[in-house]
Amino acid sequence: MNHNETLLQIMNRLTVGRSRFETDIDGLTLYRRESTTPPTSNFLDASLCLSAQGEKQVILGKETYFYDEKHFLFTAVDLPVITQITKASIEKPYLGIILRLDPHVIAQLILEAHITFKQNYYGKKGVAVGSINNEIEDAFIRLLKLLEQPQDIPIVAPLIVKEIFYRLLMSPQGERLKTIAAAGTAGHRIIKAIEWLKTNFSKPFTVDELAHMVGMSSSSFYQHFREIALISPLQYQKRIRLNEARRLLLTEGLDISSIGIQVGYESLSQFSREYKRFFGLSPSENLKEHGYQKI
């Protein structure tokens, strides 16, 4: 049995009867879908994403990325994306693995392992697809097997996760991650800006203020932010606001005007207009689609 067959067998066993499995290993989530899905707006943390079976696409800005049994996808920063499972069936369900990346652990690993950078590397985008190698697949197999040996998780899981981060750094796509995660780089400053935006998305800001906060000139900050996130800081904030608004709308039972104010909009008409432009439905239409009649 090869690595992919072993991974598929373990994933089938662990996910049977569950569509989403938040495991006891920090940052590790497993997915099972028995049909394809429509494009859905999501917020994807900095993550390494694998598919033991099936195919998924991730859309960021104007670019589309696919990953399947032979390819992984990783995002080096937290990004608002559109995702869609494109290959799945009852006979061959989509079986996905997402491991959240910890930029602080990765930055420390770069220092500990004395990992060097390639000179003049220009791959600055915060998302990429790479080929899965035996080392990465083997490490994930060992990580998943720990879920059936829970007593070993506290000690062994952090070691395997660190190994996976190392394998990713040493892969052909690793240079992209190094230039973003390493302390002192422009990419590392962009991560700090993104962390601020995620926490303070309802607050108004200017590019100048955010650039000053992370110690960059406004022009350099704006350029690096767009290169990594593929959207501008204001577009990033808008997508966080709208994704949070949809979550509140469909899960918290709040009225539309209160949600708009809570996520940072002063104008209800602007909120409704931007919500419809992004999701294809106004907030009230979205509620009706899910069987609610709130206004």
N, C-alpha and C positions, 0 to 999 in steps of 0.2 A: 504494500500500500504506500503510495507516494504522499508527500506532505499535504497536497491539496485534498486528497481523499481522506486523510486523517482529520484535517481541519473541518471538512464537510461533515464527517461522521460525528465529531464532537459537537459542532454547532447544531446539527439536527437533534441531538440528544438533549442539549441544554435549552433549546428554544421551543420544543414541542409544546403546543398549547399557549404560547405567549407571543404577542406581537412586539413587545419591548421588555427587555430584561435588564434592570439596573442592578448590576452585580455587586457583590461585597468587596470587589477590588476597586479602589478609588479611581474614578475616571473611566471605567470600562463599562460600556453599554452594548448589549446584543439586540439584534432586530430580526424579525421574521415576518415576511409579507408573502401571501399566497396569490397576489394579483398585482398588476402594475398600478401605479398611482398617478393622479393628475399633478401637474407642477404645483408645488406648495412653497410659500415663503417661510423660511426658517432662519434661525440665528445659529450658526455653526461655530462652536468654540474652536480655538486652535487645537487641531485633532489630526490623528492618523486614522484613515478610514480604509477598511478592507471589505471584500465580499467573498465569502466562501462559496457562494453560488448566486447567479443572477447578475444584473447590471443596474447601476444607478448613475444618473447624471446630476451634476451640480452646475448651476448657472450663476455667474458673478459678472455683473455689468453686461458687456456684450460678448463675453466668452463663455463657452460651454466645455465642461470636463466630464469624461466618462471613466468609471473604474469598474472592474469585474474581477474574476478569479485570478487573473494574471497581472493585475495592476492595482496599486494603492493610490489614494489621493491624500494629500495632507494640506492643511491650512496652518500657516505659521503664526497667524493672528486670528482673533475672533472676527468673523465676517458675516454680514447679512446676505444670505444666498437664497436661490430658488432650487429646490431639489425635486427629483422625480425618479421613481423606480421604473425602469424601462424593460426589464426582463424578470418575470416572476410568474409562477403558476402553482396550482395545488400540487402537481407532481414534482415540480422543481421550484420550491419557494426561494425568494430572495432571502439570503442569510448574511446579514451585515454585522460588522464589528466596528465600533468607534472607540478609540482610546484617546482621551483628552491629553494634549501635550502641556507640560508644565515648563514655561519659558525660563523660569528661575533654575529649575533642575538642569535644563539643557545648557544654560549659560555656565553653570558650575561644572558640568561635565566637560564642556569645551576647555575650561581651565585645567581641570584635573588630568585629562587625557592629553593635554598639550596638542589639541587639534588645530592644525594650521588652516589658513585661508588661501584660496587661489587668488593670485593677483589679477586685477582687471576683470572680475566676474560681474556680469551685468544682469543676471537673473534675479530681479528684485521683487517680482510679484509674490504676494503672500499665499498663493495657492499653486499646486503643481501635481502632476500625475507621474508616477514612476513604476518601473517593473518590480514585482515582488520577487525577492531572491530567497533561497533556501534558509538563510540565516534568520531573516525576519519572520518567515512562516514558521520555522521551528520554534522561535521564541514565543510566538502567539499560541502555538499548540501547547507548550508548557504552561503558559499563563492560564489558558482556559482549563487545563486539567486541574489546576489548583482549586477551581470552583467545586470540584468533587472531593477535594481534600481541604476543607475550610480551615482546619487547625494550622495549616502551613501558610495561609495567606498573609498574616501580619509580617512574617519574617521574609518569606521568599518572593512574594509579589513585587515589592519595591525593587528588588534586585533584577527581576526579569524586565520590569518596566524600564528601568535604567538601561538595561542591555538593548531593549528595543529602540530607545532614543539614540543610543550609540550607533546601532546598525543603520538607523535612518540618517544620522549625521555622516556616516561613512559611505552612504549610497551615492549614486550619481546626482541625485537631487539634494544631497546634503549641503552643498555649497549655498543653496538658496536659504536654507534654515539657519546656517551659520551667520550669514550676513544680516539676518533679522534678529536672531536671539542673542548674539554675543553682546556682553556688556560694553557700553561705550560706543556702539555703532549707531548710525542714524535709525536703523531698523528697530533697535532696542528702545530708542526714544519714541518711535511711533507706537510701539506696544504700550508704553506709559500713557500716551495720549489716548489710545483706544480704551485703556482701563478707565481713564477719567471720563470719557464719553459714555461708557456703559453705566457708570455710577451716577452721572449727572446729566443724562440725556434730556431731562425736562428743562434744564437751565439754558438760557441764551448764552452764546459765546461768540467771539470773533476769532478768525484764524490767527491774528496777531497775538491775542491773549493765550491761545493754546500753544502756539509756537514758543512764546516766552516761557511758558510753564515747563516745557521740556528742554529748554536751552538751545533752541534753533532759531535761525532767521525765518521770517515768514515765508519767503520764496522757497527756501530749501525744505522747510517743513511741508508746505503744500505739495511740492514736487514729489517728495519721498512718500507722503501719505497716499497720493494717487497711484504711484508706482506699486506700492504694496497692497493697498486695499482695492485698487481699480475704480474707486469712486472718491469724491471729494469729502472732506470732513463734514460739511453740512449735509451732503447726501447720506453719509453714514449715520449721522444723528437722526435724520428723518426716518430712515429705515428702522432704527431701533425704536423710535417713538411709535411708528405704525404697527410694528410687530407686537409691542407691548399693549397698544390699544386693542388690537384684535384679541389678544389673550384675555384682557380685562373684560372685553365685550362678551366673549363666549363662555367665560368661566367664573366671573365674579359677580355677575348680575347688576352691574352699575349702569346708570343711564348714560346715554351717549354724550351729553354735554359735560357731565362730570368726568368722563373718561378723557375727552379732549383737553380739558383743563389739567387733569392729572399728568398727562404725558407732555404738556408744555405748549399746547395751542391756546392762544387768546381768542381766536375766532372759530366759532362752531362751523361756519360755512367753509372756511379754509380747511379745517380738519376733515370734514365730510368730503370735500373735493379731492384732497390728497389721498385720503383713504380709498376712494373709488378709483382714482387713477392707478394706485398701486395694486389693489386687490381685485379690481374689476367689478366690485359691488360697493355701494354706499354702506355705512354702518347699519342703517335700518334694514337695507336689503339683505345684508349678511345675517342679521338676526332672524329675519323671516325665513331665510334659507335653512336655518337651524331650528326653526319651530318656535322662535320667540317673537314677542310683539312689543318689546320695550322701545321707548323713544327718548 
